[in-house]
Amino acid sequence: MDGKNSKRAGLILLSLILIFLGRFFPRPAGMPASAMQVFLLFIGTLILWLKIGVHWPSALCLGALAFIPELNFSKILAGSVGSQIVTFLIFTFMCSYTLARTPFMKRVAVWFITRKLARRSPWWFCTFYFMSMMVAAWIMSPTVLFVTYIAISEEIFAMLHLEKGSRLASMIMVGQTMACCLGSGMTPIAHDGPILGLGLYEAATGQNISYTSYMGACMPVGILVFILMLVLFRFLLKPDMSPLADLDINKLTAGMPPVGRKESIVCGVFLCVVALWVLPSLTMSFLPGISKWISSFGITMPPLLGTIVLCILTDEEGKPLMDYSDALAHGVSWVCVIMSAAVLALSSALSNSQIGFTTYIGAAVKPLIAGVSPLVCVFFLILLCALMTNICSNLVSITLVLSIGLPLFVASGGTMNGAALAALVSYAGAFAVATPSAQPLVAIGIGQGFVRQDMLLKYGYLVVVLSAILAAAIGYPLAYAFMAGMV
């Protein structure tokens, strides 16, 4: 066995010992045996997630929870694999995949960059180009969207004869990477990180954070970070923008097909799905009956209905708008689905009152945070998540930080708002912009060769830190206001 395999085997053995024998480890005074078992199960799973992968270790985590005396395995499966978060992700991935296979995303980009204001100067063009990506990322998978925009940016580079590694090409690639990540964290629509964070909060408290409350707190922060990004590019990066003055935007629109039946119907169905997610909280004040009726079906029903409609309706050639088997096989991120199931089950175990983990943590840590400003705690947790998500999966980062932070905030007696923390930590999970290991789209961007990795690292981490400051200073008070009355 070589050194690499020996290290892997050692990590797996250590994790298995923690996962299955944690109950028998020495534990602090006052900590129940099952609480110690769940905690070490979490640590063992976390080691596997970070060092091995998030696929089979997630299944292992689900199975290991069955050996905790206070938990019922059937209920574990019902609350994880059978939860509405998991089914929501599956059907939302399928709807997003079908939308991405139409020219809609390129049409959005073309609409933005052909505005009169976008033609005024190279900087205005870049602003609108990045803005188009941020807005599209509100409702689209960031990786799918980024791949679509790669084709557009490479067409621009070819028209301008930009060399790989030039400051202008690097700025455009860094900008679209950041815009895509920022936009994907500003809404829970079709995004696994925010949905997971909201699910973890619901599992821990039994309360639900509405989409409008989440967006009311996170969208202003995202827009401010976007503006800050442009300022950094303009006054710190300072690329030579003169090549963009020669860009013939009309060439970018050449060959764009007219809007067809398939694109129109797919876009319409997707917008209806989004409306069913958002409208209940918007209409609660003047249409409470209808709002409660729609909300009673949960968040899975809209994409489920969307999937059914897209499978029934046909395009110009008589083919279904959605090929169900293809969307299920290629559109769904099954790794994300199984990890979300494991995280939900683990979070439920950590917050289980019979196990007593949160009770113990709250009592142990409460004296330590007495007198500490909530903003300081929020900033530290947001920054921790943002930095971690540039090293490992955003799902792992969000899970770890909320597992630490939620028990503290819930046990604060109202001085701290756990719902606000959950929303902003979930958003911080989207700040994966600085390293290739952050998420696939960053690796794809670097792989194109147009951006220098040192530039992405420098400006990525600068934006990460500034984003954490804005999220704590502006996002937390906004979230507190939108989520007043929640624990």
C-alpha positions as CSV (number, residue, x, y, z in Angstrom):
1,M,0.0,0.0,0.0
2,D,1.5,3.3,-1.0
3,G,1.6,6.5,1.1
4,K,-1.5,8.0,-0.4
5,N,-3.6,4.9,0.1
6,S,-2.2,4.5,3.7
7,K,-3.3,8.0,4.5
8,R,-6.7,7.4,3.1
9,A,-7.1,4.2,5.0
10,G,-6.0,5.9,8.2
11,L,-8.5,8.7,7.8
12,I,-11.3,6.3,7.2
13,L,-10.3,4.2,10.2
14,L,-10.2,7.3,12.5
15,S,-13.5,8.5,11.2
16,L,-15.2,5.1,11.7
17,I,-13.9,4.9,15.3
18,L,-15.3,8.4,16.0
19,I,-18.6,7.6,14.3
20,F,-19.3,4.3,15.9
21,L,-17.5,4.3,19.2
22,G,-18.0,8.0,20.2
23,R,-20.4,7.0,22.9
24,F,-17.6,5.3,24.9
25,F,-15.2,8.2,24.8
26,P,-14.5,10.2,27.9
27,R,-16.8,13.2,27.9
28,P,-17.1,16.6,29.7
29,A,-19.1,16.7,32.9
30,G,-22.8,17.1,32.3
31,M,-22.7,16.0,28.7
32,P,-25.0,13.0,28.0
33,A,-23.5,9.9,26.3
34,S,-25.8,10.3,23.3
35,A,-24.8,13.9,22.9
36,M,-21.1,12.9,22.8
37,Q,-22.0,10.1,20.3
38,V,-23.8,12.5,18.0
39,F,-21.0,15.1,18.3
40,L,-18.2,12.7,17.4
41,L,-20.4,11.2,14.6
42,F,-20.5,14.7,13.2
43,I,-16.7,15.1,13.6
44,G,-16.0,11.8,12.0
45,T,-18.4,12.5,9.1
46,L,-16.8,16.0,8.7
47,I,-13.4,14.5,8.3
48,L,-14.6,12.2,5.6
49,W,-16.4,15.1,3.8
50,L,-13.3,17.2,3.8
51,K,-10.7,14.5,3.0
52,I,-12.5,11.8,1.1
53,G,-15.7,13.2,-0.5
54,V,-19.3,14.0,0.2
55,H,-20.9,11.0,-1.6
56,W,-20.7,7.7,0.3
57,P,-19.7,9.4,3.7
58,S,-23.2,11.0,3.6
59,A,-24.8,7.6,3.3
60,L,-22.6,6.3,6.1
61,C,-23.7,9.2,8.3
62,L,-27.4,8.3,7.7
63,G,-26.7,4.7,8.6
64,A,-24.7,5.5,11.7
65,L,-27.5,7.6,13.2
66,A,-29.6,4.4,13.5
67,F,-27.3,3.3,16.4
68,I,-28.2,6.3,18.6
69,P,-30.7,4.9,21.2
70,E,-33.0,8.0,21.2
71,L,-33.5,7.9,17.4
72,N,-35.8,5.8,15.2
73,F,-34.2,4.9,11.9
74,S,-37.6,5.1,10.0
75,K,-38.1,8.6,11.3
76,I,-34.5,9.5,10.4
77,L,-35.1,8.4,6.8
78,A,-38.5,10.2,6.7
79,G,-36.9,13.4,7.9
80,S,-33.9,13.2,5.5
81,V,-34.2,11.2,2.3
82,G,-38.0,11.6,2.5
83,S,-38.0,15.3,3.5
84,Q,-39.4,18.1,1.4
85,I,-35.9,19.6,1.1
86,V,-34.6,16.6,-0.8
87,T,-37.7,16.3,-3.1
88,F,-37.5,20.1,-3.6
89,L,-33.9,19.8,-4.8
90,I,-34.6,17.0,-7.2
91,F,-37.5,18.6,-9.0
92,T,-35.9,22.1,-8.9
93,F,-32.8,20.7,-10.5
94,M,-34.9,19.1,-13.2
95,C,-36.7,22.3,-14.0
96,S,-33.5,24.4,-14.0
97,Y,-31.8,21.8,-16.3
98,T,-34.6,22.1,-18.8
99,L,-34.5,25.9,-18.8
100,A,-30.7,25.9,-19.2
101,R,-31.1,23.8,-22.4
102,T,-32.9,26.8,-24.1
103,P,-31.3,30.0,-25.4
104,F,-32.9,31.9,-22.6
105,M,-29.6,32.6,-20.6
106,K,-27.8,34.0,-23.6
107,R,-30.9,36.0,-24.4
108,V,-30.7,37.6,-20.9
109,A,-27.0,38.5,-21.4
110,V,-27.7,40.0,-24.8
111,W,-30.6,42.0,-23.5
112,F,-28.4,43.6,-20.8
113,I,-25.4,44.4,-22.9
114,T,-27.5,45.9,-25.7
115,R,-29.0,48.6,-23.5
116,K,-28.3,52.1,-24.4
117,L,-26.4,52.8,-21.2
118,A,-24.3,49.7,-21.6
119,R,-23.0,51.1,-24.9
120,R,-21.8,54.4,-23.3
121,S,-18.4,53.2,-22.3
122,P,-16.3,50.0,-21.7
123,W,-17.0,50.2,-17.9
124,W,-20.7,50.5,-18.4
125,F,-20.6,47.5,-20.7
126,C,-18.8,45.4,-18.1
127,T,-21.2,46.6,-15.4
128,F,-24.2,45.4,-17.4
129,Y,-22.5,42.2,-18.5
130,F,-21.7,41.3,-14.9
131,M,-25.2,42.4,-13.8
132,S,-26.8,40.1,-16.3
133,M,-25.0,37.2,-14.8
134,M,-25.8,38.2,-11.2
135,V,-29.5,38.5,-12.1
136,A,-29.6,35.2,-14.0
137,A,-27.9,33.5,-11.0
138,W,-30.9,34.5,-8.9
139,I,-32.9,31.6,-10.4
140,M,-30.3,29.4,-12.1
141,S,-27.7,26.8,-10.9
142,P,-24.4,28.8,-10.8
143,T,-22.3,26.1,-12.5
144,V,-24.8,25.7,-15.4
145,L,-25.0,29.4,-15.8
146,F,-21.3,29.9,-15.7
147,V,-20.7,27.4,-18.5
148,T,-23.2,29.2,-20.6
149,Y,-21.4,32.5,-20.1
150,I,-18.0,31.0,-20.8
151,A,-19.1,30.7,-24.4
152,I,-20.1,34.4,-24.5
153,S,-16.9,35.6,-22.8
154,E,-14.7,33.5,-25.1
155,E,-16.5,35.0,-28.1
156,I,-15.7,38.5,-26.7
157,F,-12.1,37.6,-26.2
158,A,-11.8,36.3,-29.7
159,M,-13.3,39.4,-31.2
160,L,-11.0,41.7,-29.2
161,H,-7.9,39.4,-29.7
162,L,-7.3,39.3,-26.0
163,E,-4.4,37.1,-24.9
164,K,-4.7,34.7,-22.1
165,G,-3.6,36.2,-18.8
166,S,-4.2,39.8,-19.9
167,R,-5.6,42.1,-17.2
168,L,-8.8,42.9,-19.1
169,A,-9.5,39.2,-19.8
170,S,-8.7,38.3,-16.2
171,M,-11.0,41.0,-14.9
172,I,-13.9,39.8,-17.1
173,M,-13.4,36.2,-16.0
174,V,-13.0,37.1,-12.3
175,G,-16.0,39.5,-12.5
176,Q,-18.3,36.9,-14.0
177,T,-17.1,34.3,-11.4
178,M,-17.9,36.7,-8.6
179,A,-21.2,37.9,-10.1
180,C,-22.4,34.3,-10.5
181,C,-21.5,33.3,-7.0
182,L,-23.0,36.5,-5.4
183,G,-26.2,36.1,-7.3
184,S,-26.6,32.4,-6.4
185,G,-26.6,33.3,-2.7
186,M,-29.1,36.2,-2.9
187,T,-32.1,33.9,-3.3
188,P,-32.9,30.3,-2.2
189,I,-34.4,29.7,-5.7
190,A,-32.8,26.6,-7.2
191,H,-29.7,26.9,-4.9
192,D,-28.7,24.1,-2.6
193,G,-26.7,26.2,-0.1
194,P,-29.5,28.6,1.0
195,I,-32.1,25.8,0.9
196,L,-29.9,23.6,3.1
197,G,-29.3,26.5,5.6
198,L,-33.0,27.3,5.8
199,G,-33.7,23.6,6.3
200,L,-31.2,23.3,9.1
201,Y,-32.8,26.2,10.9
202,E,-36.3,24.7,10.5
203,A,-35.0,21.3,11.7
204,A,-33.4,23.0,14.8
205,T,-36.3,25.3,15.7
206,G,-39.4,24.2,13.9
207,Q,-39.8,27.6,12.4
208,N,-39.7,28.5,8.7
209,I,-37.8,31.4,7.1
210,S,-39.8,32.7,4.1
211,Y,-38.2,33.4,0.7
212,T,-39.0,37.1,0.9
213,S,-37.4,37.4,4.3
214,Y,-34.3,35.8,3.1
215,M,-34.1,37.9,0.0
216,G,-35.0,41.1,1.9
217,A,-31.8,40.6,4.0
218,C,-29.4,39.1,1.4
219,M,-30.2,41.0,-1.8
220,P,-29.2,44.4,-0.5
221,V,-25.9,42.9,0.8
222,G,-25.3,41.2,-2.5
223,I,-25.9,44.4,-4.5
224,L,-23.6,46.3,-2.3
225,V,-20.9,43.7,-2.7
226,F,-21.4,43.8,-6.4
227,I,-20.9,47.6,-6.4
228,L,-17.8,47.1,-4.2
229,M,-16.4,44.6,-6.7
230,L,-16.8,47.1,-9.6
231,V,-15.0,49.8,-7.5
232,L,-12.1,47.4,-6.8
233,F,-11.8,46.6,-10.5
234,R,-11.9,50.3,-11.4
235,F,-9.5,51.8,-8.9
236,L,-7.3,48.9,-7.8
237,L,-7.1,46.4,-10.7
238,K,-7.2,49.2,-13.3
239,P,-7.1,47.2,-16.6
240,D,-6.7,48.7,-20.0
241,M,-10.3,49.0,-21.2
242,S,-9.5,50.5,-24.6
243,P,-10.0,47.1,-26.5
244,L,-13.6,47.1,-25.5
245,A,-14.2,50.3,-27.3
246,D,-13.8,48.3,-30.6
247,L,-16.3,45.6,-29.6
248,D,-19.1,45.2,-32.1
249,I,-22.0,44.2,-29.9
250,N,-24.2,43.4,-33.0
251,K,-21.9,40.4,-33.7
252,L,-22.7,39.0,-30.3
253,T,-26.4,39.0,-31.2
254,A,-25.9,37.5,-34.7
255,G,-27.3,34.0,-35.0
256,M,-29.6,34.4,-32.0
257,P,-32.7,32.3,-32.9
258,P,-36.1,33.8,-32.5
259,V,-38.0,32.9,-29.4
260,G,-39.7,29.6,-30.1
261,R,-42.5,27.6,-28.5
262,K,-40.3,25.5,-26.3
263,E,-38.4,28.5,-24.9
264,S,-41.6,30.5,-24.3
265,I,-43.4,27.7,-22.5
266,V,-40.3,26.5,-20.4
267,C,-39.6,30.1,-19.3
268,G,-43.3,30.7,-18.5
269,V,-43.5,27.5,-16.4
270,F,-40.3,28.3,-14.5
271,L,-41.6,31.8,-13.7
272,C,-44.8,30.3,-12.4
273,V,-42.8,28.0,-10.2
274,V,-40.8,31.0,-8.8
275,A,-44.1,32.9,-8.3
276,L,-45.6,30.1,-6.3
277,W,-42.5,30.2,-4.0
278,V,-42.5,33.9,-3.5
279,L,-46.1,35.1,-3.7
280,P,-47.4,33.6,-0.4
281,S,-45.2,35.8,1.8
282,L,-45.9,38.8,-0.5
283,T,-49.7,38.4,-0.4
284,M,-50.1,37.4,3.3
285,S,-51.3,40.9,4.3
286,F,-54.1,41.3,1.8
287,L,-54.8,37.8,0.6
288,P,-54.2,35.7,3.8
289,G,-56.5,32.8,2.8
290,I,-54.9,32.3,-0.6
291,S,-51.4,32.8,0.8
292,K,-52.0,30.2,3.5
293,W,-53.5,27.7,1.0
294,I,-50.5,27.9,-1.3
295,S,-48.1,27.7,1.6
296,S,-49.8,24.6,2.9
297,F,-48.5,22.6,0.0
298,G,-44.9,23.3,0.9
299,I,-41.9,24.3,-1.2
300,T,-41.8,21.0,-3.2
301,M,-45.2,21.4,-4.9
302,P,-44.2,24.2,-7.3
303,P,-41.3,22.5,-9.0
304,L,-43.2,19.1,-8.9
305,L,-46.0,20.8,-10.8
306,G,-43.5,22.4,-13.1
307,T,-41.9,19.1,-13.9
308,I,-45.2,17.5,-14.7
309,V,-46.3,20.3,-17.0
310,L,-43.0,20.3,-18.8
311,C,-43.3,16.5,-19.4
312,I,-46.8,16.8,-20.7
313,L,-46.4,19.8,-23.1
314,T,-44.5,19.4,-26.3
315,D,-42.3,21.6,-28.5
316,E,-42.6,22.4,-32.2
317,E,-41.6,18.8,-33.2
318,G,-44.0,17.1,-30.9
319,K,-41.3,16.1,-28.3
320,P,-41.9,16.6,-24.6
321,L,-40.4,19.9,-23.3
322,M,-38.7,17.9,-20.6
323,D,-37.2,14.4,-21.2
324,Y,-37.8,13.1,-17.7
325,S,-35.2,10.4,-17.8
326,D,-32.5,12.7,-19.2
327,A,-33.3,15.5,-16.6
328,L,-33.3,13.0,-13.8
329,A,-29.9,11.4,-14.9
330,H,-28.1,14.6,-16.0
331,G,-29.9,17.5,-14.4
332,V,-30.0,16.4,-10.8
333,S,-26.8,16.7,-8.6
334,W,-27.3,13.5,-6.7
335,V,-24.2,14.1,-4.6
336,C,-25.8,17.3,-3.3
337,V,-29.1,15.5,-2.7
338,I,-27.6,12.7,-0.6
339,M,-25.5,15.1,1.4
340,S,-28.5,17.3,2.0
341,A,-30.3,14.3,3.4
342,A,-27.4,13.4,5.7
343,V,-27.1,17.0,6.9
344,L,-30.8,17.3,7.7
345,A,-30.7,14.0,9.7
346,L,-27.5,15.0,11.5
347,S,-29.0,18.5,12.3
348,S,-32.1,16.9,13.6
349,A,-30.1,14.6,15.9
350,L,-28.0,17.5,17.2
351,S,-31.1,19.5,18.1
352,N,-33.0,16.6,19.5
353,S,-34.1,17.5,23.1
354,Q,-33.8,13.9,24.3
355,I,-30.2,13.7,23.2
356,G,-29.4,17.0,24.9
357,F,-26.5,18.3,22.7
358,T,-27.9,21.8,22.2
359,T,-28.9,22.1,25.8
360,Y,-25.4,21.2,26.9
361,I,-23.7,23.5,24.4
362,G,-26.0,26.4,25.3
363,A,-25.3,26.1,29.0
364,A,-21.6,25.7,28.5
365,V,-21.1,28.6,26.0
366,K,-23.7,31.1,27.3
367,P,-21.3,32.5,30.0
368,L,-18.6,32.9,27.4
369,I,-20.6,35.1,25.1
370,A,-22.3,37.1,27.8
371,G,-21.6,40.8,27.0
372,V,-20.2,40.0,23.5
373,S,-21.9,42.1,20.8
374,P,-24.2,40.0,18.5
375,L,-22.6,41.7,15.5
376,V,-19.1,40.4,16.6
377,C,-20.5,36.8,16.8
378,V,-22.3,37.2,13.5
379,F,-19.2,38.6,11.7
380,F,-17.0,35.8,13.1
381,L,-19.4,33.0,12.0
382,I,-20.1,34.6,8.6
383,L,-16.3,35.0,7.9
384,L,-15.6,31.5,9.1
385,C,-18.2,30.1,6.6
386,A,-17.0,32.3,3.8
387,L,-13.3,31.3,4.3
388,M,-14.2,27.6,4.7
389,T,-16.3,27.6,1.5
390,N,-13.2,28.5,-0.5
391,I,-11.5,25.3,0.7
392,C,-14.4,22.8,0.8
393,S,-18.0,22.3,-0.2
394,N,-20.4,25.1,0.6
395,L,-22.7,22.5,2.1
396,V,-20.1,21.4,4.5
397,S,-19.2,25.0,5.5
398,I,-22.8,25.9,6.1
399,T,-23.5,22.8,8.1
400,L,-20.4,23.2,10.3
401,V,-21.0,26.9,11.0
402,L,-24.7,26.6,11.7
403,S,-24.1,23.5,13.9
404,I,-21.9,25.7,16.0
405,G,-23.8,29.0,15.8
406,L,-27.5,28.0,15.9
407,P,-27.4,26.4,19.4
408,L,-25.7,29.6,20.8
409,F,-28.1,32.0,19.2
410,V,-31.2,30.0,20.0
411,A,-30.1,29.7,23.7
412,S,-29.4,33.5,23.9
413,G,-32.8,34.3,25.2
414,G,-33.7,36.7,22.4
415,T,-30.5,38.8,22.4
416,M,-29.4,37.1,19.2
417,N,-31.6,36.0,16.2
418,G,-30.9,32.5,15.0
419,A,-33.0,33.0,11.8
420,A,-31.0,36.0,10.8
421,L,-27.8,34.0,11.4
422,A,-29.0,31.1,9.3
423,A,-29.9,33.3,6.4
424,L,-26.6,35.2,6.3
425,V,-24.4,32.1,6.9
426,S,-26.3,30.4,4.0
427,Y,-25.5,33.5,1.9
428,A,-21.8,33.4,3.0
429,G,-21.7,29.9,1.6
430,A,-22.0,31.4,-1.9
431,F,-18.7,33.4,-1.4
432,A,-16.8,30.6,-3.0
433,V,-14.8,32.8,-5.4
434,A,-11.1,32.6,-4.6
435,T,-9.7,29.1,-5.1
436,P,-10.3,26.2,-7.6
437,S,-11.4,24.0,-4.8
438,A,-14.2,26.4,-3.9
439,Q,-16.7,25.1,-6.4
440,P,-16.7,23.7,-9.9
441,L,-17.3,27.0,-11.7
442,V,-14.1,28.5,-10.2
443,A,-12.1,25.6,-11.5
444,I,-13.7,25.9,-14.9
445,G,-12.9,29.6,-15.1
446,I,-9.2,29.0,-14.2
447,G,-9.1,26.1,-16.6
448,Q,-9.9,28.4,-19.6
449,G,-6.5,30.0,-19.1
450,F,-7.7,33.6,-19.4
451,V,-7.5,34.4,-15.7
452,R,-4.3,34.3,-13.6
453,Q,-4.9,32.3,-10.4
454,D,-2.9,34.7,-8.2
455,M,-5.3,37.5,-9.3
456,L,-8.4,35.4,-8.5
457,L,-6.9,34.6,-5.1
458,K,-6.0,38.2,-4.3
459,Y,-9.3,39.8,-5.3
460,G,-11.4,36.8,-4.3
461,Y,-10.3,36.8,-0.7
462,L,-10.5,40.6,-0.6
463,V,-14.1,40.4,-1.6
464,V,-14.8,37.6,0.8
465,V,-13.6,39.6,3.8
466,L,-15.4,42.8,2.7
467,S,-18.5,40.7,2.0
468,A,-18.5,39.3,5.6
469,I,-18.2,42.8,7.0
470,L,-21.2,44.1,4.9
471,A,-23.2,41.0,5.8
472,A,-22.7,41.5,9.5
473,A,-23.0,45.3,9.5
474,I,-26.0,45.6,7.1
475,G,-27.4,42.2,6.4
476,Y,-27.8,41.1,10.1
477,P,-29.9,44.2,11.1
478,L,-32.0,43.8,8.0
479,A,-32.5,40.1,8.6
480,Y,-33.3,40.8,12.3
481,A,-36.1,43.3,11.1
482,F,-37.5,40.8,8.6
483,M,-37.4,37.9,11.0
484,A,-38.4,39.6,14.2
485,G,-40.1,37.3,16.6
486,M,-38.2,34.2,15.4
487,V,-35.6,32.5,17.7
